[in-house]
Amino acid sequence: MEIDINECLKIMLGNKEEQLADYARRFPEDEFPGRFPVQNLKYNVTTRFSSLSPEAYRLMHTNIPWVSNGIDYDVSASGIPSPCCYFDKSKQCFTMRFSENFFAYIWCASYFYLLGVEHLSQVVNGCTDALSVITDRMLERGEYLMRWAMSELPKKDSVWPADFPSPMPTAGLEDNECSYCGNANHIAVNAMIFILYHEFTHAYFQDCPGVDALEQERRADRLAVQLCLHPEALGNVKDSGLLLSILIGFSSLFHISPIEEALKGDGIHPSLLERIDSVIEGFESDRHISREALRNIKVAQCAIYMFLCRFLGIYYPHSRLDGMDENETMEEYKKILLEAYL
Ligand SMILES: [Zn+2]
């Protein structure tokens, strides 16, 4: 059962109390347990896992019957544990698990990066649609939400900030925030799917920790991208948001691992930049990917990198942007980025 996550434009004009009552009716607590509003999207993840890519569905059901169709949604996790695929002794099969905390974190990252990527496009091309204009205030609040996710989500009694962008927005947000919440839902769900495909690939190859860990991670990344971008899967996706989702999936460890590890690799996963670069190379050699899609992912890649730098207050020269060194400023970086976009 997937819920309709495109209702946010209507919500902008509604009555907040009625909306809250409506959510409570549509998402009863016994069926949608959890602390954060992402709980209402959990079936979108589990349903879309199979329906996004028929190839993933086929692999799962015909080639490896020992992987169950079950995907556990863990509402009792502490911290921000990464999704995993594990052997369930009681069911005698592999199953996947992702936690509410991790999904909530992915949603905040999706919103934050979506705003960044769209804002970049508006800076370059202008924006004629009054309902889509991204204001500085919205960018600031997006950044606040991201910082909240990193520091507060792991705490036991944290509460989603009531008047901030949310997977289930209510009227009364700032400017056009509501209209971006619906897109962030799609992006967050697909980012989770990408991460689950990565975990599924480990199970498919029966990867064991310790042996060729780096090569196993590269293979899991490559296969997860191929499953997401399989021609049949692309047919199921209406916009290029999927590409942004993949990048957010890649970047996800960046915020919850120590920065040094994320930049240089933690001994198991390759570094963030290496992961992104190897995927871009995969795209370039794939005839199914259109020029426009490739351009979109490069733009998103640049924008994500730029926002990472700004957000974390760090600078790390990116291998794909020639001519930069550590002494150059963010403004110069932005100029090169905008030229690449144009
Ligand atoms: Zn992995």
Boltz pocket constraint, residues with backbone or C-beta under 6 A from the ligand:
constraints:
  - pocket:
      binder: B
      contacts: [[A, 198], [A, 199], [A, 202], [A, 216], [A, 217], [A, 220]]
      max_distance: 6.0
